[in-house]
Amino acid sequence: MPTTAGPLVANERLDPQEMVVLHRVFRREIPLLADLVEAATPGDRRRTAVLADHLDLVLGALGEHHDGEDHLLWPKLRERAAPGDTVVARMAEQHEAIAGALAGATELSHRWRTRADRDTALLLAEALRALDRHAATHMDDEEEHLLPLMADHITPREWSEVGERGRRSVPKTKLLIFLGAILEDATAQERQLFLSQMPAPARLLWRTLGTRLYKRTSTRVRRTNAVVPQA
C-alpha cells in the first residue's frame, strides 16, 4: 500500500480497540506498582526483586510500544492524514515527555533493586506516579483523537507490525505473563480477538499453562488473590 493512500475501504479498516485494551495494562499496572513499591519493607531484597522484575516487564513494554508507534505509525500518518498533522505532532511531543519520565523511573527501579532502601523506594514511587500522569493524559488524547485517524489510514497488517515488534521485545519467559496482563480486564469479545490472532499451539499453551502462571505471578506481585483471565 503506498504511503499516499487515501481512506481505507470497509474490509481493510483497522479496529483500533486493540490499542485500548493494551492501554489498560499500563493504566492498571503503573499506579499499582507505585503503591506496592512504596509499601515494600526496606531491606526485603526478595520482595524488591519481585517488584523490580515486574517493573522491567511493564516499563519495557511501554517503551517498546511507543518506539513502535514512533517508527512504524507516525511517519505513515503524517503522509496519509494531512489534516491530522497537529494530532500526530502532539502525540510525538507527548511521547518525548513520557520517554523522560520512563527513563527516570527505569533508572530508579534498577537502583532500588540493588539497594532495597526506603529513600529510593519513595523516589521510585513518585517517579511512577509522574509517569502515570503523563501516560494517562497521552492515552486519553490518543484514544479520542488518534484512533479515528488510524482506523482510516492504517491497515490491520501495518498495526500488526507494531504488535509484533512489541512481542519480540518481551522475553519469551514473560510472554504468557504479559498476555495475561492484557486479558485481565478484557471483555469476552476483546479476549476472543486477541486469542484468535494466536496460533493454535500458543492458544493451547495459554489455556494449559498461561492462566496458572499469570495467577501465580500476579499473586506474588500484588500479594492478593489475582484476577485470572478466562481461557
trRosetta pair geometry for C-beta under 8 A, 3 or more apart (Angstrom, degrees):
i j d omega theta_ij theta_ji phi_ij phi_ji
1 5 5.1 -24 175 -39 100 152
1 155 6.1 143 4 -26 159 140
1 158 7.8 -77 51 -46 132 123
2 5 5.3 140 69 -47 73 84
3 75 7.8 -50 -141 136 132 90
3 76 6.1 -130 -138 -127 89 69
3 79 4.6 7 155 107 107 153
3 80 6.5 -125 173 -54 60 94
4 79 6.3 -88 -84 156 56 107
4 80 6.8 170 -139 -97 23 71
5 8 7.6 40 140 -77 123 71
5 80 6.0 -9 64 -121 68 121
5 153 7.4 149 89 -148 93 72
6 80 7.5 172 -108 -161 22 92
7 152 4.6 -48 -127 -170 91 96
7 153 6.8 -64 -106 -72 51 68
8 12 4.0 -126 -175 93 115 112
8 13 5.1 159 97 -81 124 63
8 14 7.6 92 39 -5 160 75
8 151 7.9 -123 42 151 120 52
8 152 6.3 177 19 -168 85 37
8 153 7.1 -175 -21 -87 97 21
8 155 6.6 147 -101 -91 143 73
9 12 5.3 76 57 16 71 107
9 13 7.4 -117 98 -37 33 87
10 13 5.9 -41 -155 -5 33 119
12 155 5.8 -55 177 -123 98 93
12 156 7.4 -147 -175 1 53 93
13 151 5.7 24 -170 -178 101 80
13 152 7.6 -12 -126 -92 97 33
13 156 7.9 60 108 -41 26 95
14 150 5.9 -70 79 142 139 89
14 151 5.4 -136 69 -118 83 49
14 154 5.4 -14 -7 92 152 85
14 155 6.4 152 -54 -175 103 16
14 156 5.1 165 -101 -72 77 61
14 158 7.9 -73 -71 59 136 92
14 159 5.3 110 -134 -17 137 144
15 18 6.8 94 100 -15 83 92
15 151 7.4 37 -104 -116 25 100
15 156 7.8 22 18 -96 71 105
15 193 7.8 -107 92 -140 137 145
16 19 5.2 -26 179 21 83 115
16 20 7.1 88 129 -19 78 93
16 147 4.0 175 108 -155 158 101
16 150 5.1 96 -87 88 131 126
16 151 5.5 -91 -18 -63 112 90
16 159 7.7 -146 -105 -118 68 152
17 20 5.2 -50 -157 33 50 117
17 21 6.4 52 147 -21 74 99
17 190 6.6 -123 139 -106 119 101
17 193 7.5 78 88 57 116 174
18 21 5.7 -52 -152 34 35 112
18 22 6.5 34 150 -17 65 105
18 159 7.3 116 63 152 136 133
18 163 7.5 -40 148 -76 138 133
18 190 8.0 158 -98 -150 53 93
18 193 6.8 -133 -85 131 93 133
18 194 7.4 135 -128 -80 96 84
19 22 5.6 -53 -149 37 36 112
19 23 6.3 43 151 -26 66 102
19 142 7.5 -107 146 135 134 120
19 143 7.4 -172 107 -96 108 80
19 147 6.6 -161 61 -101 135 109
19 150 7.7 55 -9 79 150 168
20 23 5.6 -49 -150 30 32 116
20 24 7.1 43 150 -30 60 96
20 143 5.8 80 -98 -121 94 119
20 147 7.6 15 -51 -94 98 153
21 24 5.9 -45 -163 16 35 116
21 182 6.2 57 143 -172 103 88
21 185 7.8 179 -148 84 72 87
21 186 5.4 31 -143 -101 120 98
21 190 5.1 163 -90 -173 137 133
21 194 7.2 -135 123 -55 157 123
22 25 6.0 -40 -172 13 46 113
22 26 7.7 29 144 -4 68 100
22 65 6.9 164 153 -126 135 143
22 182 6.3 -20 -101 -123 60 103
23 26 6.0 -61 -160 41 46 104
23 27 6.0 45 147 -22 77 109
23 139 4.6 133 -150 -152 130 133
23 142 7.8 178 -89 77 140 125
23 143 6.9 -77 4 -62 169 120
24 27 5.4 -54 -139 40 36 114
24 28 6.0 29 162 -15 69 110
24 182 7.9 105 67 -144 100 48
24 184 8.0 -154 122 69 119 91
24 185 4.8 -127 156 70 144 135
24 186 7.8 172 57 -66 151 63
25 28 6.3 -69 -153 41 22 103
25 29 5.8 -3 167 -3 65 121
25 58 7.2 -162 149 -131 102 92
25 61 7.3 -45 117 110 142 144
25 178 7.7 29 -142 -161 153 76
25 181 4.8 68 -129 142 111 107
25 182 5.8 -36 -61 -87 124 56
25 184 7.9 109 -99 33 74 111
26 29 6.3 -59 -120 45 26 97
26 30 5.6 21 -175 -18 66 116
26 58 7.0 139 -107 -174 67 99
26 61 7.9 -150 -72 97 98 106
26 62 5.5 98 -105 -93 128 112
26 135 5.7 -108 148 159 129 144
26 139 7.2 173 79 -60 124 148
27 30 7.4 -43 -122 30 9 101
27 31 7.7 -10 173 8 44 109
27 132 8.0 98 -133 -151 43 94
27 135 7.7 -155 -80 118 59 112
27 136 6.4 93 -115 -102 87 90
27 139 6.8 -118 -65 77 105 163
28 31 7.5 -93 -174 45 20 91
28 32 6.1 8 157 -13 63 126
28 181 8.0 -172 73 -168 125 91
28 184 7.5 -125 83 85 170 133
28 185 6.6 172 -48 -25 147 140
29 32 5.6 -66 -143 44 29 113
29 33 5.9 29 163 -22 69 109
29 54 7.7 -140 -167 159 118 108
29 58 4.7 -149 125 -122 140 144
29 181 6.6 5 -59 -156 135 128
30 33 6.0 -55 -145 35 26 108
30 34 6.7 33 153 -24 60 102
30 58 6.6 -180 -72 150 70 136
30 62 7.8 47 -69 -59 123 151
30 128 5.7 -172 -179 -176 82 95
30 131 6.1 -121 -167 100 137 108
30 132 4.5 171 115 -85 123 96
30 135 6.6 97 18 49 168 149
31 34 5.3 -47 -150 28 39 118
31 35 6.8 38 154 -16 66 100
31 128 7.3 156 -98 138 33 104
31 129 6.7 64 -115 -107 76 70
31 132 4.9 79 -63 -121 84 160
32 35 5.9 -57 -158 36 34 109
32 36 6.3 28 150 -16 68 110
32 222 7.2 -34 173 -105 126 101
33 36 5.4 -54 -141 41 37 111
33 37 6.0 40 158 -22 69 103
33 51 6.6 139 -151 -164 92 98
33 54 6.6 -163 -106 108 122 114
33 55 5.9 134 -173 -86 149 88
33 58 6.7 -162 -29 46 152 157
33 128 5.9 -128 93 -158 97 156
34 37 6.0 -54 -147 35 26 110
34 38 6.4 24 155 -17 61 110
34 124 7.9 -166 -124 125 65 72
34 125 4.6 102 -166 -153 76 71
34 126 7.9 125 -150 -44 113 16
34 128 3.8 -166 -82 93 97 125
34 129 5.0 100 -143 -55 160 81
34 132 6.9 -74 -24 -20 141 136
35 38 5.8 -60 -150 38 29 111
35 39 6.2 18 157 -12 66 113
35 125 7.4 98 -68 -141 21 115
36 39 5.8 -63 -144 43 30 106
36 40 6.7 52 152 -49 63 92
36 51 5.7 -174 121 -116 117 127
36 221 7.0 1 -156 166 169 77
36 222 7.0 -99 -90 -115 135 49
37 40 5.8 -35 -155 -2 33 118
37 51 5.8 155 -85 160 76 149
37 55 7.9 49 -70 -66 125 133
37 112 7.3 6 -154 168 117 167
37 121 5.3 -172 162 -161 87 85
37 124 5.2 -101 162 101 152 116
37 125 4.8 -169 87 -73 111 88
37 128 6.9 128 25 2 142 148
38 121 6.3 145 -104 148 35 101
38 122 6.5 69 -120 -104 82 58
38 125 4.0 59 -62 -97 97 159
40 44 6.2 -140 176 58 91 117
40 47 5.3 169 -146 126 105 125
40 48 6.3 105 171 -79 150 68
40 51 6.4 -96 -73 -2 140 154
40 116 7.9 -108 135 -157 128 80
40 121 5.8 -140 57 -135 110 144
41 44 4.2 71 75 -16 98 128
41 47 6.5 83 40 43 87 154
42 116 6.6 126 -164 141 51 77
42 117 5.7 25 -147 -148 106 38
42 118 4.3 -43 -79 -51 130 88
42 121 7.1 -130 -89 1 79 140
43 116 5.6 108 -103 121 16 117
43 117 7.6 45 -56 -95 61 51
44 47 4.0 20 124 26 118 117
44 48 6.2 149 93 -21 67 87
44 116 6.4 -159 58 -173 40 128
45 48 5.3 -51 -141 38 36 116
45 49 6.2 40 157 -24 67 103
45 116 4.9 -93 -89 -55 65 158
46 49 5.9 -54 -151 32 28 111
46 50 6.7 31 151 -20 62 103
47 50 5.7 -51 -151 31 35 113
47 51 6.5 23 157 -9 67 107
48 51 6.2 -64 -151 43 30 103
48 52 5.9 26 156 -18 68 113
48 112 6.3 -148 -157 144 114 89
48 113 6.0 157 146 -122 107 44
48 116 4.2 -111 -38 -107 160 96
49 52 5.7 -56 -137 41 29 110
49 53 6.1 36 159 -25 64 104
49 113 6.5 78 -99 -145 58 90
50 53 6.0 -55 -154 31 25 112
50 54 6.8 17 153 -12 60 107
50 220 5.7 -129 -153 146 134 103
50 221 6.1 -167 154 -98 105 59
51 54 5.8 -57 -150 39 35 108
51 55 6.2 39 150 -22 67 105
51 221 6.7 116 -96 -144 61 81
52 55 5.4 -50 -145 36 34 116
52 56 6.5 45 152 -26 63 98
52 109 5.5 145 -133 176 83 93
52 110 7.6 112 -157 -92 122 34
52 112 6.5 -172 -85 90 115 98
52 113 4.1 93 -132 -87 168 104
53 56 5.7 -48 -155 26 32 115
53 57 6.9 28 150 -16 62 103
54 57 5.6 -52 -154 34 38 112
54 58 6.3 26 154 -11 71 108
54 217 7.8 144 -92 171 108 103
54 221 5.0 73 -61 -117 158 132
55 58 6.0 -59 -138 43 32 102
55 59 5.5 17 170 -6 71 116
55 105 7.7 -138 -169 150 120 102
55 106 7.9 169 148 -113 108 57
55 109 4.6 -153 122 -139 148 145
56 59 6.6 -59 -130 47 18 99
56 60 5.7 19 167 -19 58 120
56 109 7.2 179 -61 134 66 141
57 60 6.1 -63 -143 39 17 110
57 61 6.3 16 160 -19 59 111
57 170 7.2 47 -146 -137 85 95
57 174 5.3 -156 -114 -170 120 145
57 177 6.8 -47 -154 103 161 126
57 178 6.4 -152 179 -75 116 100
58 61 5.9 -57 -148 35 26 110
58 62 6.5 26 154 -18 63 106
58 181 7.8 -155 -94 -160 91 165
59 62 5.7 -51 -147 35 34 112
59 63 6.4 33 155 -17 65 106
59 102 6.1 151 -162 -158 98 92
59 105 6.2 -159 -114 104 138 115
59 106 5.3 170 147 -84 149 93
59 109 7.0 -164 3 0 156 159
60 63 5.8 -57 -150 38 31 110
60 64 6.3 24 157 -14 67 109
60 169 6.6 -167 154 146 103 111
60 170 7.5 136 109 -99 119 62
61 64 5.9 -57 -143 41 30 107
61 65 6.1 36 156 -25 65 106
61 166 6.6 58 -151 -166 77 105
61 169 7.2 151 -104 97 53 118
61 170 6.4 24 -89 -82 97 103
61 178 6.3 159 -87 -133 147 132
62 65 5.7 -53 -146 32 28 114
62 66 6.6 20 158 -11 63 106
62 98 7.7 -121 156 164 116 123
62 102 6.4 -155 103 -117 120 132
62 135 7.0 -46 -152 -115 136 140
63 66 6.1 -62 -151 40 29 104
63 67 6.2 29 153 -19 66 108
63 99 7.4 88 -125 -119 88 75
63 102 5.6 151 -78 160 97 150
63 106 7.9 16 -47 -60 140 143
64 67 5.5 -51 -142 38 34 113
64 68 6.3 40 155 -23 65 103
64 165 6.8 -166 172 130 102 89
64 166 5.1 134 119 -119 115 68
64 169 4.0 -168 -117 67 160 171
64 170 7.9 -138 47 -47 160 71
65 68 5.9 -55 -154 32 27 113
65 69 6.8 26 150 -15 62 104
65 162 7.5 59 -148 168 60 104
65 166 5.5 33 -83 -102 68 128
66 69 5.5 -50 -148 36 38 111
66 70 6.2 42 152 -24 67 104
66 95 5.1 156 -171 -138 122 108
66 98 6.5 -168 -94 94 163 134
66 99 7.1 -151 111 -71 149 89
67 70 5.5 -52 -147 34 33 115
67 71 6.2 10 162 -3 67 111
67 165 7.7 -129 96 141 96 132
68 71 6.4 -68 -142 47 25 95
68 72 5.4 -23 179 23 67 122
68 73 7.4 56 131 -8 70 103
68 161 7.7 176 -165 118 110 73
68 162 4.1 118 151 -147 127 80
68 163 8.0 127 166 -39 163 24
68 165 4.5 156 -104 80 117 136
68 166 5.9 -62 -27 -50 152 88
69 72 6.8 -71 -112 55 16 82
69 73 4.6 -37 -151 36 61 126
69 74 6.3 71 151 -31 73 93
69 91 7.5 -100 148 153 133 127
69 95 7.3 -157 84 -91 120 141
69 162 6.4 47 -69 -135 57 135
70 73 7.7 27 -11 46 12 84
70 74 5.7 -12 -140 11 35 130
70 92 7.0 100 -118 -121 86 86
70 95 6.2 162 -74 157 109 165
71 74 7.8 37 -18 35 11 96
71 75 7.5 -6 -172 -3 31 116
72 75 7.7 -76 -160 34 8 100
72 76 7.4 -5 158 -5 47 118
72 158 7.0 171 164 -180 103 85
72 161 5.5 -160 -160 105 147 115
72 162 5.2 -169 80 -77 141 86
72 165 7.0 -174 -23 -7 147 150
73 76 6.0 -73 -158 41 33 107
73 77 6.0 21 159 -15 74 113
73 150 7.2 -18 -155 -108 123 107
73 154 6.4 -10 -133 -102 92 143
73 158 7.6 121 -97 147 71 109
73 159 7.9 46 -92 -102 111 64
73 162 6.4 12 -42 -73 110 137
74 77 5.8 -60 -142 41 32 108
74 78 6.2 37 160 -26 67 105
74 88 5.5 134 -144 -170 84 110
74 91 6.9 -161 -99 90 111 121
74 92 6.0 83 -135 -73 153 107
75 78 5.8 -53 -148 31 30 113
75 79 6.8 18 158 -10 62 108
76 79 6.1 -68 -156 41 31 104
76 80 5.8 0 162 2 70 120
76 153 7.0 164 137 140 98 104
76 154 6.4 99 107 -97 137 86
76 158 6.7 22 -33 -174 177 150
77 80 6.0 -68 -128 51 29 94
77 81 4.9 -27 -168 32 73 118
77 84 6.5 -68 172 94 105 123
77 88 5.0 170 107 -92 121 136
77 146 8.0 -9 -143 -155 164 94
77 149 5.9 65 -145 141 119 125
77 150 7.2 -46 -90 -83 124 65
77 153 5.9 111 -114 99 69 137
77 154 7.1 -30 -71 -55 92 105
78 81 7.5 -42 -80 54 10 76
78 82 7.9 50 177 -95 44 52
78 85 6.2 64 -135 -117 71 83
78 88 5.5 -152 -74 109 76 161
79 82 7.9 -20 -179 -63 19 78
80 153 4.2 148 115 -161 131 125
81 84 4.0 -13 140 37 113 119
81 85 7.5 175 104 -52 74 55
81 88 7.3 132 79 -37 113 126
81 149 4.8 70 -157 -159 167 112
81 152 6.9 107 -97 86 116 114
81 153 4.8 -108 -52 -27 108 164
82 85 5.9 -8 -165 -38 45 107
84 87 4.5 -41 -174 35 84 120
84 88 6.0 84 128 -22 89 96
84 146 7.8 116 180 -120 130 58
84 149 4.5 102 -140 -105 173 141
85 88 5.8 -59 -148 39 34 108
85 89 6.1 34 155 -20 69 108
86 89 5.6 -52 -144 38 32 113
86 90 6.3 35 154 -21 64 105
87 90 5.8 -56 -152 35 29 111
87 91 6.5 32 150 -21 64 103
87 145 5.0 -152 -133 142 125 116
87 146 5.7 170 157 -85 120 74
87 149 6.4 166 87 -21 147 150
88 91 5.5 -50 -150 32 35 114
88 92 6.5 35 152 -19 65 103
88 146 7.4 109 -84 -118 59 105
88 149 7.6 -118 -58 117 94 164
89 92 5.7 -53 -151 34 33 112
89 93 6.5 33 151 -18 65 104
90 93 5.7 -52 -148 36 34 112
90 94 6.4 35 153 -19 66 105
90 141 6.9 -106 127 158 124 143
91 94 5.7 -57 -150 37 31 111
91 95 6.4 37 150 -24 64 103
91 138 7.3 96 -137 -158 64 98
91 141 7.4 -169 -88 111 74 116
91 142 6.2 84 -114 -95 110 94
91 146 5.9 65 -72 -82 138 142
92 95 5.5 -49 -151 30 33 116
92 96 6.9 38 150 -23 62 98
93 96 5.7 -49 -158 27 36 113
93 97 7.0 33 148 -14 65 101
94 97 5.7 -53 -153 36 39 110
94 98 6.2 37 150 -17 69 106
94 134 7.2 160 -170 -180 83 87
94 137 7.2 -147 -140 102 125 97
94 138 4.2 148 158 -106 137 109
94 141 6.9 176 -57 59 164 142
95 98 5.5 -56 -145 41 33 111
95 99 6.1 41 154 -28 67 104
95 138 7.4 113 -65 -141 52 148
96 99 5.6 -48 -146 30 30 115
96 100 6.9 31 154 -17 60 101
97 100 6.0 -54 -157 32 33 110
97 101 6.6 25 151 -11 65 107
97 134 5.2 -154 124 -146 106 128
97 138 7.9 -179 68 -60 110 123
98 101 5.7 -59 -148 43 35 108
98 102 5.8 38 153 -24 70 110
98 131 7.0 79 -149 -150 72 77
98 134 4.8 172 -90 132 71 124
98 135 5.7 90 -123 -79 120 73
98 138 6.1 -36 -53 -17 132 158
99 102 5.5 -54 -140 38 28 114
99 103 6.3 32 158 -22 63 104
100 103 5.9 -52 -147 32 28 110
100 104 6.6 26 155 -16 62 106
101 104 5.8 -57 -152 37 32 111
101 105 6.3 28 154 -15 67 108
101 127 6.9 165 -168 -174 76 79
101 130 5.3 -148 -138 117 120 99
101 131 4.1 164 142 -93 119 73
101 134 5.0 167 10 19 157 151
101 135 7.9 -131 86 -35 139 88
102 105 5.9 -56 -145 39 30 107
102 106 6.1 31 156 -21 65 109
102 131 5.9 101 -76 -128 56 125
103 106 5.8 -56 -144 37 28 112
103 107 6.3 29 158 -19 64 107
104 107 6.0 -56 -148 35 28 109
104 108 6.4 23 156 -13 63 109
104 127 5.1 -144 120 -146 104 127
104 130 7.8 -14 81 78 136 132
104 131 7.8 -165 66 -61 98 106
105 108 5.8 -59 -148 41 31 109
105 109 6.2 37 153 -25 65 105
105 124 6.7 92 -148 -153 69 71
105 127 4.2 174 -89 132 75 115
105 128 5.4 103 -132 -77 129 62
105 130 7.8 -167 -60 63 109 95
105 131 5.1 -29 -32 -36 146 143
106 109 5.6 -51 -148 31 31 114
106 110 6.6 29 155 -16 63 103
107 110 5.9 -55 -153 36 32 109
107 111 6.4 30 150 -17 65 107
108 111 5.4 -54 -145 38 35 112
108 112 6.0 37 155 -22 68 105
108 120 6.3 175 -166 -172 87 87
108 123 5.5 -142 -139 112 137 102
108 124 4.2 180 134 -92 122 82
108 127 5.3 141 24 23 152 156
109 112 5.7 -53 -144 36 29 110
109 113 6.5 39 153 -28 62 101
109 124 5.9 111 -74 -137 58 128
110 113 5.7 -45 -152 24 32 117
110 114 7.1 20 155 -10 61 103
111 114 6.3 -66 -160 39 33 103
111 115 6.1 0 157 5 71 118
111 120 5.4 -139 114 -148 106 138
111 124 8.0 -165 64 -67 97 113
112 115 6.0 -74 -135 53 31 93
112 116 6.7 83 174 -82 66 33
112 117 7.4 -128 -133 41 68 65
112 120 4.4 -179 -90 128 80 120
112 121 5.8 106 -134 -78 128 60
112 124 5.2 -26 -40 -40 146 150
113 116 7.5 10 -165 -58 17 74
115 120 5.4 97 73 12 135 151
116 121 7.9 25 -166 -54 37 111
117 120 5.1 82 67 17 91 102
117 121 6.8 -153 96 -11 45 93
118 121 5.5 -59 -148 36 31 115
118 122 6.4 29 158 -19 67 104
119 122 6.0 -56 -153 34 30 108
119 123 6.6 26 152 -14 64 106
120 123 5.6 -54 -148 39 36 112
120 124 6.1 38 153 -21 68 106
121 124 5.7 -55 -146 37 29 112
121 125 6.3 32 155 -21 64 105
122 125 5.7 -49 -145 34 32 112
122 126 6.4 33 154 -17 63 105
123 126 5.7 -56 -151 38 31 112
123 127 6.3 31 151 -20 66 107
124 127 5.5 -54 -146 37 32 112
124 128 6.3 33 155 -20 66 104
125 128 5.8 -53 -148 35 30 111
125 129 6.6 28 154 -17 63 105
126 129 5.8 -57 -151 36 31 109
126 130 6.5 32 151 -18 65 104
127 130 5.6 -52 -149 36 34 112
127 131 6.3 36 151 -19 65 104
128 131 5.5 -51 -147 37 34 114
128 132 6.3 40 151 -24 64 103
129 132 5.4 -46 -146 32 34 116
129 133 6.7 39 153 -21 62 99
130 133 5.8 -50 -153 31 33 111
130 134 6.7 30 151 -13 65 104
131 134 5.8 -57 -150 39 34 109
131 135 5.9 26 156 -15 69 113
132 135 5.8 -59 -138 43 28 107
132 136 5.8 29 163 -22 66 110
133 136 6.0 -53 -139 35 24 108
133 137 6.5 24 160 -16 60 108
134 137 6.2 -62 -154 36 26 109
134 138 6.4 21 154 -15 64 112
135 138 5.7 -59 -148 40 31 111
135 139 6.0 27 158 -18 69 109
136 139 5.9 -54 -140 38 29 107
136 140 6.3 34 157 -21 63 104
137 140 5.9 -54 -151 33 27 112
137 141 6.5 22 154 -14 62 109
138 141 5.8 -61 -150 40 30 109
138 142 5.9 30 155 -21 68 111
139 142 5.4 -51 -138 39 32 114
139 143 6.1 31 162 -19 66 106
140 143 6.2 -59 -148 36 24 106
140 144 6.4 10 159 -9 61 113
141 144 6.1 -67 -148 42 26 103
141 145 5.8 -28 176 26 67 115
141 146 7.3 59 128 -12 72 103
142 145 7.1 -79 -125 55 16 76
142 146 4.5 -33 -153 31 61 128
142 147 6.8 83 149 -36 67 85
143 146 7.5 -4 -40 47 14 87
143 147 5.6 12 -148 -15 40 130
144 147 7.6 100 25 24 7 103
145 148 7.2 -63 -167 29 27 103
145 149 7.6 17 148 -8 60 110
146 149 5.6 -62 -161 39 46 111
146 150 6.2 45 147 -22 77 105
147 150 5.4 -51 -145 36 38 115
147 151 6.3 43 156 -25 68 100
148 151 5.6 -49 -148 31 34 114
148 152 6.6 24 156 -12 64 108
149 152 6.0 -65 -152 42 32 105
149 153 5.8 -23 169 23 70 118
149 154 8.0 62 124 -8 68 100
150 153 6.7 -84 -127 55 22 79
150 154 4.5 -28 -159 26 72 125
150 159 7.2 80 -180 -85 118 119
151 154 7.6 -13 -51 46 13 85
154 158 5.0 -124 -168 84 83 127
154 159 5.6 92 141 -55 119 93
155 158 4.7 97 54 5 80 101
155 159 7.1 -146 94 -2 43 85
156 159 5.7 -57 -147 40 33 110
156 160 6.2 37 153 -26 67 105
157 160 5.5 -52 -148 32 32 114
157 161 7.0 43 150 -28 61 95
158 161 5.7 -42 -160 18 37 116
158 162 7.6 38 145 -15 60 95
159 162 5.7 -48 -164 27 45 112
159 163 6.8 40 143 -13 69 104
160 163 5.3 -53 -151 40 43 114
160 164 6.0 45 151 -23 72 103
160 197 7.9 -161 -121 -158 113 134
161 164 5.6 -50 -142 36 32 111
161 165 6.4 37 154 -22 62 103
162 165 5.8 -53 -152 33 30 113
162 166 6.6 29 150 -17 62 106
163 166 5.6 -57 -152 37 33 112
163 167 6.3 33 153 -20 68 104
164 167 5.6 -50 -145 35 34 111
164 168 6.4 36 155 -21 64 103
165 168 5.9 -55 -151 33 30 111
165 169 6.8 29 151 -22 61 107
166 169 5.7 -59 -155 30 34 113
166 170 7.0 31 152 -22 66 102
167 170 5.9 -55 -155 27 38 109
167 175 6.9 46 -158 -126 86 109
170 174 5.3 -123 175 87 95 105
170 175 5.4 121 111 -88 123 68
170 178 5.3 -77 -141 1 154 156
171 174 4.6 72 66 12 89 107
171 175 7.5 -130 95 -36 46 75
172 175 5.7 -23 -152 -14 40 117
174 177 5.0 -60 -162 44 63 117
174 178 5.8 59 142 -22 87 102
175 178 6.0 -58 -148 38 30 105
175 179 6.3 33 153 -20 65 106
176 179 5.4 -50 -145 36 34 115
176 180 6.4 40 153 -21 63 102
176 205 7.0 -111 -90 132 124 103
176 206 6.3 180 -132 -108 97 69
176 209 6.6 -56 -137 107 165 96
176 210 3.9 -140 -160 -118 115 93
176 213 5.3 52 111 76 130 141
176 214 6.6 -123 141 -52 86 92
177 180 5.7 -53 -155 33 32 114
177 181 6.7 34 148 -20 63 102
177 213 6.4 -96 -72 131 77 107
177 214 5.8 155 -124 -100 53 74
177 217 5.2 -22 -123 61 117 171
178 181 5.3 -47 -150 32 39 115
178 182 6.6 42 150 -20 66 100
179 182 5.6 -53 -152 34 35 112
179 183 6.2 21 155 -10 68 111
179 194 7.5 156 -153 153 90 132
179 206 6.3 -89 118 -115 148 120
179 210 6.2 -32 79 -162 126 140
179 214 7.7 -101 80 -73 76 132
180 183 5.8 -63 -141 45 31 103
180 184 6.3 55 156 -54 65 91
180 210 6.2 -175 -58 166 102 96
180 211 7.2 144 -105 -111 114 40
180 213 7.4 -156 -32 88 146 83
180 214 2.9 174 -125 -115 168 145
180 217 7.6 130 67 56 149 123
180 218 7.3 -124 130 -39 132 120
180 228 7.6 -46 -154 -145 115 61
180 229 5.7 -168 -146 16 66 119
181 184 5.9 -28 -149 -7 29 119
181 214 7.5 -158 -40 -142 58 116
182 186 6.7 29 141 -42 67 125
182 194 6.3 157 125 -129 128 162
183 186 4.9 -62 -146 20 47 127
183 191 5.3 70 -143 -117 99 95
183 194 6.5 -139 -82 68 93 151
183 195 8.0 52 -99 -51 131 98
183 229 3.5 56 119 -134 111 166
183 230 7.9 -129 160 45 121 54
184 214 7.8 -159 -72 167 99 135
184 218 7.9 132 -99 -97 137 153
184 227 5.5 97 -161 94 98 109
184 228 8.0 -74 -116 -137 80 13
184 229 5.3 -102 -86 -56 39 100
186 190 3.9 -135 -166 96 99 117
186 191 4.5 135 110 -61 127 77
186 194 6.9 -70 -128 2 167 132
186 229 6.8 34 39 -130 103 123
187 190 4.6 93 48 10 76 102
187 191 6.8 -137 92 -7 38 88
188 191 5.7 -54 -146 36 29 114
188 192 6.4 32 154 -21 63 106
188 230 7.6 -9 -107 55 80 137
189 192 5.7 -53 -150 34 31 112
189 193 6.6 36 150 -24 63 102
190 193 5.5 -49 -152 29 36 116
190 194 6.7 30 155 -14 66 102
191 194 6.1 -56 -152 37 32 106
191 195 6.2 20 157 -10 67 112
191 229 6.6 171 -118 -174 127 116
191 230 6.7 48 172 64 169 91
192 195 6.0 -61 -139 45 29 105
192 196 5.8 34 160 -28 66 111
193 196 6.0 -57 -145 31 22 111
193 197 7.1 19 157 -19 57 106
194 197 6.2 -64 -163 30 32 109
194 198 7.3 28 147 -23 63 106
195 198 5.7 -55 -159 24 43 115
195 203 5.5 82 -172 -118 96 107
195 206 7.1 -132 -120 67 102 157
198 202 4.2 -116 174 91 112 123
198 203 5.1 142 94 -57 118 81
198 206 7.3 55 112 -15 168 135
199 202 4.8 90 60 8 79 105
199 203 7.2 -146 96 -7 40 86
200 203 5.6 -53 -146 34 35 112
200 204 6.4 35 156 -19 66 104
201 204 5.6 -54 -150 37 34 113
201 205 6.3 37 151 -22 66 104
202 205 5.5 -50 -147 34 34 114
202 206 6.5 39 152 -22 64 101
203 206 5.7 -51 -152 32 33 113
203 207 6.5 26 153 -14 65 107
204 207 5.9 -59 -147 40 32 107
204 208 6.0 11 162 -5 69 115
205 208 6.3 -65 -135 47 25 97
205 209 5.5 -32 -176 36 66 113
205 210 6.2 78 127 -31 70 104
206 209 7.3 -72 -113 59 12 71
206 210 3.7 -30 -142 26 53 147
206 211 6.9 76 161 -34 66 77
206 231 6.8 154 119 -136 91 84
207 210 7.0 17 -20 39 20 101
207 211 6.6 15 -143 -12 32 117
207 231 4.1 80 -121 -158 87 129
209 212 6.3 -76 -163 44 36 104
209 213 5.8 28 154 -20 76 116
210 213 5.6 -60 -141 40 30 110
210 214 6.0 28 163 -19 68 107
211 214 6.0 -55 -146 36 27 108
211 215 6.5 27 155 -18 62 107
211 228 5.6 69 -170 -179 91 116
211 229 6.9 -127 -115 69 88 73
211 231 5.6 -63 -51 -70 140 96
212 215 5.8 -55 -149 36 31 110
212 216 6.3 28 155 -17 66 108
213 216 5.8 -57 -147 38 30 110
213 217 6.1 25 157 -16 66 110
214 217 5.8 -56 -142 41 30 108
214 218 5.9 25 162 -16 67 111
214 226 7.2 -154 135 131 76 148
214 228 6.4 131 92 -131 107 79
214 229 7.0 -8 98 23 159 95
215 218 6.1 -59 -140 41 25 106
215 219 6.1 25 161 -19 62 111
215 226 5.1 179 -141 67 58 124
215 228 4.6 -13 -78 -89 106 118
216 219 6.0 -58 -147 37 24 110
216 220 6.4 24 155 -18 61 109
217 220 5.8 -59 -151 36 30 110
217 221 6.3 23 155 -15 67 108
217 226 8.0 49 75 -64 57 167
218 221 5.7 -55 -143 39 32 108
218 222 5.7 1 168 7 70 115
218 226 3.3 95 101 -116 123 146
218 227 7.5 -85 140 43 159 55
218 228 7.8 -172 41 -82 142 67
219 222 6.5 -66 -127 53 23 89
219 223 7.2 69 174 -100 56 18
219 224 6.9 -128 -132 74 62 35
219 225 6.6 -2 -108 -120 103 31
219 226 4.8 -103 -56 -17 71 107
220 223 7.5 12 -168 -68 20 58
222 226 6.3 130 39 -85 132 86
